[in-house]
């Protein structure tokens, strides 16, 4: 019995019969599948990226938030689920990112409450990112 061929056949049938089943391919060619009824593409992409380089994941989340919403991202989100990185791991990634040209667009700003936010200079100007971070971290809670 050829298990690989049988699995591929069942998988192909499932993908054809269920419109919600989506395929994503990682940079290394690994295929991932998810149901669009139960998970957004953005969340599935993030989970797929968690399998690889954490610095690349952090940069991807920061770039996506800067481009799509637009907003900076608190460094604290990477310590909580679904990321669950240690504080040390996040700081090590930031250190590495600061020395790697691949991440030269990633910048930081600190709010008046001393919270560090990251943003992509490809999508946000430094002053705009600072104002948004201050609003997210401090302003919205002080203005009912």
Secondary structure, DSSP 4 states (H G I P E B T S, - for coil): --HHHHHHHHHHHHHHH-TTEEEEE-TTS-EEEEETTTS-HHHHHHHHHTTS-HHHHHHHHHHHHHHHT---EEGGGGGSTTT---HHHHHHHHHHHHH-GGGTTEEEEE-TT--EEEEETTTS-HHHHHHHHHIIIIIHHH--
